């Protein structure tokens, strides 16, 4: 089943045009306080700071020197080629001007099947994953890394942790993201997402341990209800091919 009338990739490209933010459910989405922020310091901002392009996404540590994010976050919207590694930084635990660590990318590996396009479809979203190898590790006691797991079932309560255009300097947590369906490696969620949330981790917390099940790629609209939807790539499906492509 095709769930959306349109898709919009969610990286913030400061060279591009802004789009309006949809109405949000504030009961489900809130900014984390300082103490609440601490366990999630392995989620950080992926910043691109180039001569012609700059932008912001969200990324997550999966090892002390590896970050996963959406592929389109580290690909030029102009050329479709990967961004130069020296233009990409991962800022762990960013909150109101404070950070745990700031690391430059040493290597960027994009899913071998990913092809950038301005109007993504299910095929593109299903490969919208990249792994950034950092120039040096970030100690686990400073910023924890997270394991990857497959989604359990439709009853699994999912949590989205993200930086957003409307809240770029602190993490926002959205609980109760329902799994509405799937199309191969693409998960359809009823999370409310906007620009900056690309690359954000979707966590399963079934046994009290948060594990990454997906990475946010795009937003869309349900044909029947006209309500916003979020589209994410299953990490357990897409990451093996990315890791195999790493040097």
PLY file of the C-alpha trace (Angstrom):
ply
format ascii 1.0
element vertex 247
property float x
property float y
property float z
element edge 246
property int vertex1
property int vertex2
end_header
0.00 0.00 0.00
1.26 3.48 -0.83
0.57 5.67 2.16
1.37 9.19 1.06
0.44 11.78 -1.48
3.93 13.27 -1.33
7.24 12.92 0.45
9.55 15.67 1.65
13.12 15.00 2.73
13.83 16.59 6.07
17.38 17.87 6.09
17.69 21.57 6.81
19.48 23.06 3.82
20.22 26.64 4.67
20.72 27.43 1.00
17.18 26.28 0.18
13.67 27.52 0.77
11.97 26.95 4.11
8.59 25.25 4.19
5.86 25.84 6.77
5.77 23.61 9.84
2.57 21.64 10.31
0.44 21.79 13.45
1.89 19.54 16.15
0.61 17.45 19.02
2.35 19.05 22.00
1.14 16.32 24.33
3.33 13.82 22.51
6.30 16.01 21.71
8.39 17.85 24.27
11.87 19.25 24.68
14.07 17.33 27.10
15.21 18.98 30.31
18.87 18.99 31.29
18.69 15.81 33.43
16.49 14.06 30.85
19.03 14.91 28.18
21.91 12.97 29.80
21.03 9.38 28.72
20.57 10.56 25.13
23.91 12.35 24.67
24.84 9.79 22.03
22.27 11.52 19.81
23.76 14.67 18.29
23.69 17.10 15.44
25.20 16.30 12.06
26.34 19.67 10.79
27.44 20.38 7.23
29.50 23.55 6.94
30.72 23.96 3.39
31.54 26.93 1.18
28.33 26.67 -0.88
26.10 24.47 1.27
25.40 24.18 4.97
22.78 22.32 6.91
21.76 20.33 9.95
20.42 16.85 10.61
20.38 14.42 13.51
22.74 11.48 13.97
23.34 8.75 16.55
26.39 6.91 17.84
26.31 3.16 17.18
29.93 2.77 18.30
32.44 5.17 19.83
33.57 6.28 16.35
30.52 5.51 14.16
27.40 7.64 13.60
24.32 6.72 11.58
22.19 9.32 9.85
20.13 9.70 6.69
22.11 9.50 3.46
20.55 12.69 2.08
22.00 14.57 5.07
25.54 14.02 3.79
24.85 14.35 0.06
24.92 17.63 -1.84
21.47 18.79 -2.92
23.17 20.55 -5.83
25.44 17.85 -7.25
24.05 14.67 -5.67
27.60 13.75 -4.66
28.70 13.06 -1.08
29.71 16.13 0.91
33.46 16.55 1.46
34.35 14.78 4.70
36.05 17.86 6.13
32.73 19.78 5.88
30.83 17.28 8.07
30.89 17.38 11.88
29.10 15.38 14.55
28.30 17.35 17.72
27.36 14.91 20.48
24.96 15.95 23.21
24.37 19.46 21.88
22.14 21.44 24.24
21.79 25.20 24.41
25.36 25.97 23.40
26.93 23.12 25.38
28.28 19.90 23.89
29.86 16.65 24.98
32.14 16.36 21.95
32.66 17.69 18.45
34.26 15.41 15.87
35.02 15.91 12.21
34.11 13.10 9.83
37.01 10.96 8.65
34.96 8.78 6.29
31.38 8.82 5.02
29.79 5.67 3.60
26.43 5.92 1.88
24.16 2.96 1.16
25.34 1.66 -2.25
21.78 1.67 -3.58
21.01 5.27 -2.64
20.51 7.84 -5.38
19.72 11.40 -4.33
16.57 13.02 -5.70
14.47 16.00 -4.60
11.22 13.99 -4.48
11.97 10.72 -2.67
9.84 7.63 -3.06
9.78 4.32 -1.20
12.77 2.95 -3.12
14.90 5.96 -2.19
13.74 6.06 1.43
14.58 2.37 1.84
18.25 3.11 1.13
18.46 6.52 2.82
21.14 5.57 5.33
24.76 6.58 5.85
27.47 5.81 8.39
29.99 8.46 9.40
33.33 7.34 10.81
34.63 10.00 13.18
38.20 11.27 13.22
38.51 10.04 16.82
36.25 8.10 19.20
33.88 9.62 21.74
34.17 7.85 25.08
31.12 5.87 26.14
31.02 7.56 29.54
30.60 10.90 27.75
28.07 9.82 25.12
26.64 6.30 24.98
26.27 4.42 21.72
23.11 2.45 20.94
22.48 -1.02 19.59
20.39 -1.73 16.51
17.38 -4.05 16.62
14.47 -4.95 14.31
11.02 -3.62 15.19
9.08 -6.24 17.13
5.51 -5.75 15.97
2.81 -3.15 15.49
2.21 -3.02 19.26
5.77 -1.89 19.98
5.69 1.67 21.39
8.36 3.68 19.58
10.17 6.83 20.66
11.64 9.48 18.38
14.60 11.56 19.61
15.49 14.47 17.34
16.80 17.93 16.73
14.28 20.00 14.77
14.25 23.26 12.88
11.85 24.74 15.44
14.02 23.43 18.33
17.54 23.17 16.92
19.46 23.58 20.18
17.94 20.84 22.35
16.66 17.32 21.86
12.94 16.75 21.45
11.39 13.47 22.54
8.20 12.13 21.02
6.72 9.02 22.60
3.99 6.75 21.34
4.95 6.81 17.65
2.66 4.13 16.27
3.81 1.83 13.50
1.12 2.27 10.85
2.59 -0.08 8.28
5.68 -1.07 6.32
6.80 -1.28 2.71
9.89 -3.48 2.57
12.62 -1.67 4.54
10.45 1.45 4.96
8.45 1.97 8.15
5.39 4.23 8.16
4.93 6.03 11.50
2.49 8.57 12.85
5.29 10.69 14.37
5.21 14.43 13.74
8.46 15.40 12.03
9.86 18.47 10.37
13.13 19.74 8.93
16.24 18.83 10.93
14.70 15.52 11.97
16.29 13.66 9.05
18.60 11.01 10.42
16.82 10.97 13.78
16.75 7.63 15.59
13.51 5.80 16.27
13.91 3.67 19.39
12.19 0.55 20.62
12.17 0.25 24.40
10.45 -3.09 24.80
12.69 -4.47 27.56
13.75 -1.18 29.12
16.82 -0.82 26.88
16.50 1.68 23.99
17.57 0.19 20.67
17.50 1.86 17.27
15.01 0.33 14.88
14.85 3.02 12.20
16.18 6.37 10.98
13.83 9.13 9.84
14.02 9.98 6.14
10.93 11.91 5.01
7.46 13.14 5.86
4.22 12.73 3.99
0.44 12.84 4.26
-2.01 9.97 4.72
-4.35 9.85 1.73
-7.39 8.95 3.78
-7.05 11.15 6.87
-4.78 13.93 5.58
-2.77 13.55 8.78
1.02 13.82 8.65
3.14 10.68 8.58
6.85 9.99 9.02
8.82 7.57 6.85
11.91 5.83 8.16
14.39 3.25 6.91
14.80 0.09 8.97
18.38 0.12 10.20
18.64 -3.65 10.54
17.75 -3.98 6.84
19.88 -1.17 5.40
22.96 -1.01 7.62
24.62 -4.32 6.64
25.05 -3.07 3.07
26.46 0.23 4.30
28.95 -1.48 6.61
29.99 -3.84 3.83
30.78 -0.82 1.65
33.01 0.80 4.27
36.74 0.66 3.71
0 1
1 2
2 3
3 4
4 5
5 6
6 7
7 8
8 9
9 10
10 11
11 12
12 13
13 14
14 15
15 16
16 17
17 18
18 19
19 20
20 21
21 22
22 23
23 24
24 25
25 26
26 27
27 28
28 29
29 30
30 31
31 32
32 33
33 34
34 35
35 36
36 37
37 38
38 39
39 40
40 41
41 42
42 43
43 44
44 45
45 46
46 47
47 48
48 49
49 50
50 51
51 52
52 53
53 54
54 55
55 56
56 57
57 58
58 59
59 60
60 61
61 62
62 63
63 64
64 65
65 66
66 67
67 68
68 69
69 70
70 71
71 72
72 73
73 74
74 75
75 76
76 77
77 78
78 79
79 80
80 81
81 82
82 83
83 84
84 85
85 86
86 87
87 88
88 89
89 90
90 91
91 92
92 93
93 94
94 95
95 96
96 97
97 98
98 99
99 100
100 101
101 102
102 103
103 104
104 105
105 106
106 107
107 108
108 109
109 110
110 111
111 112
112 113
113 114
114 115
115 116
116 117
117 118
118 119
119 120
120 121
121 122
122 123
123 124
124 125
125 126
126 127
127 128
128 129
129 130
130 131
131 132
132 133
133 134
134 135
135 136
136 137
137 138
138 139
139 140
140 141
141 142
142 143
143 144
144 145
145 146
146 147
147 148
148 149
149 150
150 151
151 152
152 153
153 154
154 155
155 156
156 157
157 158
158 159
159 160
160 161
161 162
162 163
163 164
164 165
165 166
166 167
167 168
168 169
169 170
170 171
171 172
172 173
173 174
174 175
175 176
176 177
177 178
178 179
179 180
180 181
181 182
182 183
183 184
184 185
185 186
186 187
187 188
188 189
189 190
190 191
191 192
192 193
193 194
194 195
195 196
196 197
197 198
198 199
199 200
200 201
201 202
202 203
203 204
204 205
205 206
206 207
207 208
208 209
209 210
210 211
211 212
212 213
213 214
214 215
215 216
216 217
217 218
218 219
219 220
220 221
221 222
222 223
223 224
224 225
225 226
226 227
227 228
228 229
229 230
230 231
231 232
232 233
233 234
234 235
235 236
236 237
237 238
238 239
239 240
240 241
241 242
242 243
243 244
244 245
245 246
